[in-house]
């Protein structure tokens, strides 16, 4: 489930170099990131529901092997177009692994124990953005962006071995759903019509839109506006991710007592307040506001996601437990589809100032906060809600 950060954050600081090497535009360079995210969305949409019919383990092994093969293709890509296509397929199999991972947790745990498990997994997943840029920095100091994909090839091979040796089948045949497109459509329709499930997914998508605007734009914006070197940007990005990892560890420790709903509210509020300060910083300009101010605000945005992501995941999976793979596909697929749509925003509207990224982030998180307030006023009593 933590493959995403390693497949994106290890080379995100090299996007400008990738653009120069392949003689392409900043938008195409960002599309290599967007394609991976789109692929992750599509992979979750397809492979998650398939696992409800065919089980989890074989699909996990296949996704890991194909990830390694496609990493080789990415590293050998001669043009931006080929790299975008390869990243799309690489994201597809990576997304399948993510959806399957959530389904395995849902098969194994229930209620608060499931929420705590998602918190533990999130802490490991969020640690990826801390480690991945540092690893990427070391690789880029001695190689190029192509060398990063060589390292991802090794990661894919290691995942295949780990899944083969360490994960048993968690969905026995008697508990599986009928196969076929019609049965899949029935399960999808059942969950999408269920507001007790979709309310968590919708809120998660809005928060993800704000978060991935930062992911997709920060490398260009911060390096352009504040003239950061790749190493300096890596430090900023990794420290923000460390805040998210620490918050997810705190989530695991508190969720049994406080409940996922309350902790999600805290996370969304922290992220919204952080994002709300960015337009003022953009208006003042880098000459008046030192890097420490937007850095602190972005850290608050990212740290808040350490509460809201595992909470929303646990709440959505609990609400969709009757078809865990399909529920995982919908919540993960819709979230990553949203992320794919917003990631290129700063490339389209400009990365020479902080303004486009600041406006987009503050707008998305304000919408998430507003929806959360509506849900808080209309939801059932806390005692009737699973996992908090």
C-alpha positions in Angstrom: 0.0 0.0 0.0 3.0 2.3 0.4 4.2 1.9 -3.2 2.7 5.2 -4.3 5.2 7.5 -2.5 8.1 5.5 -3.8 6.9 5.6 -7.4 6.3 9.4 -7.3 8.4 11.1 -4.6 11.7 9.5 -5.4 11.8 11.3 -8.7 9.5 14.3 -8.1 12.6 16.6 -7.5 13.9 15.5 -10.9 10.9 16.6 -12.9 12.7 19.7 -14.2 15.7 17.5 -15.2 13.3 15.0 -16.8 11.7 17.9 -18.8 15.1 18.9 -20.1 16.4 15.4 -20.9 13.3 14.4 -22.9 13.0 17.9 -24.4 9.4 18.3 -23.3 7.3 20.8 -21.5 6.6 21.2 -17.7 3.0 20.1 -18.4 4.2 16.8 -20.0 6.7 16.3 -17.2 3.8 16.7 -14.7 1.7 14.3 -16.8 4.2 11.5 -15.9 3.0 12.0 -12.4 -0.6 12.5 -13.4 -0.6 9.3 -15.6 0.6 7.3 -12.6 -2.2 8.6 -10.5 -4.8 8.0 -13.2 -3.5 4.5 -13.5 -3.8 4.0 -9.8 -7.4 5.0 -9.9 -8.2 2.7 -12.8 -6.3 -0.2 -11.2 -8.3 0.1 -8.0 -11.6 0.4 -10.0 -10.9 -2.9 -11.8 -8.7 -5.1 -9.6 -10.4 -4.4 -6.3 -13.8 -5.7 -7.4 -12.2 -8.6 -9.2 -10.7 -9.7 -5.9 -14.2 -10.0 -4.4 -14.7 -12.8 -6.9 -11.3 -14.4 -7.3 -9.5 -13.7 -4.0 -6.7 -11.4 -3.0 -3.4 -13.3 -3.0 -2.9 -14.2 -6.7 -3.8 -10.7 -7.8 -1.4 -9.2 -5.4 1.5 -11.3 -6.7 0.6 -10.5 -10.3 0.5 -6.8 -9.6 3.9 -6.8 -7.9 5.6 -8.7 -10.7 4.1 -6.4 -13.4 5.1 -3.3 -11.4 8.8 -4.5 -11.6 8.5 -5.1 -15.4 6.9 -1.7 -16.1 9.5 0.1 -14.0 12.1 -1.2 -16.5 10.0 0.2 -19.4 9.7 3.6 -17.7 13.5 3.7 -17.2 14.2 3.0 -20.8 11.5 5.5 -22.2 13.0 7.6 -25.1 10.3 10.3 -25.1 7.8 11.9 -22.8 4.9 10.3 -24.6 6.3 6.8 -24.0 7.1 7.6 -20.4 3.5 8.9 -19.8 2.1 5.6 -21.3 4.4 3.4 -19.2 3.6 5.3 -16.1 -0.1 4.9 -16.7 0.3 1.1 -16.8 2.7 1.1 -13.9 0.1 3.1 -11.9 -2.6 0.6 -12.9 -0.9 -2.4 -11.3 0.2 -0.3 -8.3 -3.4 0.8 -7.7 -4.5 -2.8 -7.8 -2.1 -3.5 -5.0 -3.3 -0.6 -2.9 -7.0 -1.7 -3.3 -6.1 -5.3 -2.5 -4.2 -4.2 0.6 -7.2 -2.3 2.0 -9.4 -5.3 1.3 -7.0 -7.6 3.1 -7.2 -5.4 6.2 -11.0 -5.3 6.0 -11.1 -9.1 5.7 -9.0 -9.4 8.8 -10.2 -6.7 11.3 -13.4 -5.0 12.3 -14.5 -1.8 14.0 -12.0 0.1 16.1 -9.4 -2.7 15.5 -9.7 -2.1 11.7 -9.3 1.7 12.2 -6.2 1.1 14.3 -4.8 -1.2 11.7 -5.4 1.4 9.0 -3.7 3.9 11.2 -0.7 1.7 11.6 -0.5 1.1 7.8 -0.9 4.8 7.2 2.0 5.6 9.3 4.2 3.2 7.3 2.7 4.5 4.0 3.2 8.1 5.1 6.8 7.4 6.1 7.3 6.7 2.4 7.3 10.4 1.5 9.9 11.0 4.2 12.2 8.3 3.0 11.5 8.4 -0.7 12.7 11.9 -1.5 15.9 11.2 0.5 16.5 8.0 -1.4 15.7 9.9 -4.6 18.2 12.6 -3.6 20.9 10.1 -3.1 20.1 8.4 -6.4 20.0 11.7 -8.3 23.3 12.7 -6.8 24.9 9.7 -8.5 22.6 9.1 -11.4 19.6 10.4 -13.3 15.8 10.0 -13.2 16.3 6.8 -15.2 18.3 5.4 -12.3 15.3 6.0 -10.0 13.2 3.6 -12.1 16.0 1.0 -11.8 15.5 1.2 -8.1 11.8 0.9 -8.5 12.4 -2.3 -10.5 14.2 -3.8 -7.4 11.3 -2.6 -5.2 8.8 -4.4 -7.4 10.8 -7.6 -7.2 11.0 -7.3 -3.5 7.3 -6.8 -3.2 6.6 -9.9 -5.3 8.8 -12.0 -3.0 7.3 -10.5 0.2 3.7 -11.1 -0.9 4.5 -14.7 -2.0 6.1 -15.5 1.3 4.1 -13.3 3.8 0.5 -12.9 2.8 -2.1 -15.8 2.9 -5.5 -15.7 1.2 -7.9 -13.7 3.4 -11.1 -14.3 1.3 -12.0 -18.0 1.2 -14.1 -19.2 -1.7 -17.4 -19.5 0.3 -17.2 -15.8 1.0 -16.6 -14.6 -2.6 -19.1 -12.8 -4.8 -20.3 -14.0 -8.2 -17.9 -13.1 -11.1 -18.9 -11.2 -14.2 -19.6 -7.6 -15.3 -23.2 -7.7 -14.3 -22.5 -8.8 -10.8 -19.7 -6.2 -10.6 -22.1 -3.5 -11.8 -24.7 -4.5 -9.1 -22.1 -4.2 -6.4 -20.8 -0.9 -7.6 -24.4 0.5 -7.9 -25.3 -0.7 -4.5 -22.4 1.1 -2.9 -22.6 4.3 -4.9 -26.3 4.7 -4.0 -25.5 4.2 -0.3 -24.9 7.7 1.2 -23.6 6.1 4.5 -20.6 4.9 2.3 -20.4 7.7 -0.3 -20.3 10.6 2.3 -17.0 9.4 3.5 -15.7 9.0 -0.1 -16.9 12.4 -1.1 -15.2 14.1 1.9 -12.0 12.1 1.2 -12.0 13.2 -2.5 -12.3 16.9 -1.6 -9.4 16.7 0.9 -7.3 14.7 -1.6 -7.9 17.4 -4.2 -6.2 20.0 -1.9 -3.5 17.6 -0.9 -2.6 16.5 -4.5 -2.6 20.1 -5.7 0.4 20.5 -3.3 2.0 17.2 -4.4 1.8 18.1 -8.1 2.8 21.8 -7.8 5.1 22.2 -4.9 8.3 21.1 -6.7 7.9 23.7 -9.4 6.4 26.5 -7.3 8.7 26.4 -4.3 11.8 26.0 -6.5 10.7 28.8 -8.8 9.5 31.3 -6.2 12.0 30.6 -3.5 14.9 29.4 -5.7 15.3 26.1 -3.8 17.8 23.5 -4.9 16.7 19.9 -5.3 18.2 19.1 -2.0 16.5 22.0 -0.2 13.2 21.1 -1.7 13.7 17.5 -0.6 14.2 18.7 2.9 11.0 20.7 2.8 8.9 17.9 1.3 10.3 15.2 3.6 9.8 17.3 6.8 6.1 17.9 5.8 5.7 14.2 5.1 7.2 13.4 8.5 4.5 15.5 10.2 1.9 13.4 8.4 3.5 10.2 9.5 3.7 11.3 13.1 0.0 12.3 13.0 -0.9 8.9 11.7 0.9 7.3 14.5 -1.0 9.5 16.9 -4.2 8.5 15.1 -3.5 4.8 15.8 -2.9 5.6 19.5 -6.1 7.7 19.9 -8.7 6.1 17.6 -10.0 3.5 20.0 -10.8 6.2 22.6 -11.6 9.2 20.5 -13.2 7.5 17.4 -12.4 8.0 13.7 -15.1 10.6 13.2 -13.7 13.0 15.8 -10.1 12.5 14.6 -11.0 13.1 11.0 -12.7 16.4 12.1 -9.4 17.4 13.8 -7.4 16.5 10.7 -9.6 18.4 8.2 -9.7 21.4 10.5 -5.9 21.6 10.8 -5.4 21.1 7.0 -8.0 23.8 6.2 -6.5 26.3 8.5 -3.0 25.7 7.0 -4.4 26.1 3.5 -6.3 29.2 4.4 -3.1 31.1 5.1 -1.5 30.4 1.8 -3.3 33.0 -0.3 -2.2 35.7 2.1 1.4 34.5 1.7 1.0 34.5 -2.1 -0.4 38.1 -2.0 2.4 39.4 0.1 5.1 37.8 -2.1 8.4 36.1 -1.4 10.2 39.3 -0.8 8.0 40.0 2.3 7.4 36.5 3.6 10.3 34.1 4.3 10.2 30.5 3.2 9.5 29.4 6.9 6.0 30.8 6.7 4.6 28.8 3.7 6.7 25.9 4.9 4.9 25.9 8.2 1.5 26.3 6.6 2.1 23.4 4.1 3.3 21.3 7.0 0.0 21.9 8.8 -1.9 20.9 5.6 0.0 17.7 5.2 0.0 16.8 8.9 -3.7 17.1 9.1 -4.0 14.4 6.4 -2.3 12.0 8.8 -5.6 12.0 10.7 -8.1 12.4 7.9 -6.8 9.8 5.5 -6.8 6.7 7.8 -10.1 7.9 9.4 -11.9 8.2 6.1 -10.5 4.9 4.9 -11.6 3.1 8.0 -15.1 4.7 8.0 -15.6 4.0 4.3 -14.4 0.4 4.5 -16.6 -0.3 7.5 -19.6 1.1 5.7 -18.8 -1.0 2.6 -17.7 -4.2 4.4 -20.3 -6.3 2.5 -18.1 -6.0 -0.6 -14.7 -5.0 0.7 -12.8 -5.1 -2.6 -15.4 -3.1 -4.4 -15.6 -0.6 -1.6 -11.8 -0.3 -1.6 -12.0 0.2 -5.4 -14.5 3.0 -5.2 -13.0 5.0 -2.4 -9.4 4.6 -3.7 -10.3 4.9 -7.4 -12.4 8.0 -6.9 -9.8 9.6 -4.7 -7.0 9.0 -7.1 -9.1 10.1 -10.1 -9.8 13.4 -8.3 -6.0 13.6 -7.6 -5.2 13.0 -11.2 -7.6 15.8 -12.3 -6.0 18.4 -10.0 -2.3 17.5 -10.1 -1.6 19.4 -13.3 -3.4 22.6 -12.2 -0.2 24.5 -11.3 1.4 23.5 -14.6 -1.6 24.8 -16.5 -2.3 28.0 -14.5 1.3 28.9 -13.8 4.1 27.9 -11.4 6.1 31.1 -11.3 4.0 32.3 -8.3 2.4 30.7 -5.3 -1.0 32.1 -6.1 -2.6 29.4 -8.3 -1.6 26.6 -5.9 -2.6 28.6 -2.9 -6.1 29.4 -4.2 -6.7 25.8 -5.4 -5.6 24.3 -2.1 -7.6 26.7 0.1 -10.7 26.2 -2.0 -10.7 22.4 -1.9 -10.0 22.2 1.8 -12.7 24.9 2.5 -15.2 22.7 0.6 -14.1 19.6 2.6 -14.5 21.5 5.9 -18.0 22.7 4.9 -19.1 19.2 4.0 -17.7 17.9 7.2 -19.7 20.5 9.1 -22.9 19.4 7.3 -22.3 15.8 8.0 -21.6 16.5 11.6 -25.0 18.2 12.0 -26.9 15.5 10.2 -25.2 12.3 11.2 -26.6 9.7 13.5 -25.6 9.7 17.2 -22.0 8.7 17.7 -22.9 5.5 19.5 -24.6 4.2 16.4 -21.7 4.8 14.0 -19.0 2.2 13.5 -15.4 3.0 14.4 -16.3 6.2 16.2 
